[in-house]
Amino acid sequence: MAETLEKPVVIDVQHIAKQFRVYEDGSATMKEKILFRARRKYEVHPVLRDISFQVRKGEALGLIGVNGSGKSTTLKVLTRILYPDSGTLKMTGRVSSLLELGAGFHPDLSGRENIYINASVFGLSRKEIDRRLQGIIDFSELEAFIDTPVRTYSSGMFMRLAFAVAVNVDADILLIDEILAVGDAGFQAKCFQKMQEIKAGGTTIVIVSHNLNQIEQICERTIWIDGGYIRKEGRPRDVHPQYLAFMAEKELANRAADAPEDEERTGTGEARMEKITVLDGEGKERKTFTPWEPITVRIDYTAEKELPGAAAAVSLYRGDTYLFSADTLADTAEPLKLRTKGALELCIDNLPAAGGVYTLDLALRRSDGLEYDHIRRAAEIAIAESAQAGGIFSLKRSWRHTD
């Protein structure tokens, strides 16, 4: 039986590092920069610290990470717009890149003239461009505007023309940086269909995007870059849930830092919630959950005396949108008897909510509604889905093909 040959490596990045100088006096004139360059103070800002990966022929790779993590810098190193301070880079074949909207376009030239300029930069001869010209124009859907100056184009028209050129130069490697965030849904779908076609033809694709769904549609592998290092690498469905959980934790931390010091708290004070804890199915304190995990909200309380005829309530919000509430009196039809010290637990089988941050309002009250203690935004939790989804709910789902 013949052995399956592994496809050749066409991108080989080994221990790439890149840093930039950030000067304190960025507004200095050229004369001052020359005469007083020894006095200029700057900080060294490392962007890439030790990046190594390989991409094989015909493979599609996604780069993800927060803004400033180094993913776009990595792509610019691949295009040789930037050169690394250390490390090695080897690329095999013709490279086509789409990094910034309208980069390389001359605003006073027409769309047709800019096609010739851009395609020649990618290495095509005049005759090759002539053969591809009508196909590029047709793909861009800009026939009516192709002979007008591109400075009159909208951002969507810029994107259409730039993408049409980039995908029609028969490149061996295609590098794309977030460019597909621009444009209408119909053209985005057309672009992805085209990328699937050129990928099937053996073109290697590296794409930077914040849209994880797009990466999952086109890429076999994802690299998550964080702080200039590769934090995780693997199949998108394995890497993305961890990245989303990280983002949810980051948002929770940012919100906690921005929260006011004074609690939004009301009530008579006869009973008081001393500690609010959110636990997972194993009883461990956590703040981030998937939509399918059990969640327990624990309320440790004290009271001035035993308080019969009481109730506890938990309400869930996403922003200002009220989603759900649980109330001991409504759920059990029996009043609580609060002791001088005790704990209550609300056990939720799972919270089928879309990814995002959710807040909990908690209250201890009399059965007639008088509140002993009410804390708005008493706790926050984050739901991290395995993929980005819109809306509010995340329901368990599956698809099947029937006749």
Buried (B, 14 or more C-beta within 10 A) or exposed (E): EEEEEEEEBBBBBBEBBBBEEEEEEEEBEEEEEEEEEEEBEEEEEBBBBBBEBEBBBBBBBBBBBBEEBBBBBBBBBBBEEBEBEEBEBEBBBBBBBBBBBBBBBBEEBBBBBBBBBBBBEBEBEEEBBEEBBEEBBEBBBBEEBBEBBBEEBEEEBBBBBBBBBBBBBBBBBBBBBBBBEBBEEEBBEBBBEBBBEBBEEEBBBBBBBBBBEBBBBBBBBBBBBBBBBBBBBBEBEEBBBBBBBBBBBEBBEEBEEEEEEEEEEEBBEBBBBEEBBBBBBEEEEBBBBBBEBBBBBBBBBBBEEEBEEBBBBBBBBBEEEEBBBBBBBEEEEEBBEBBEEBEBEBEBEBBBBBBBBBBBBBBBBBBEEEBBBBBBBBBBBBBBBBBBBEEEEBEEEEEEEEE
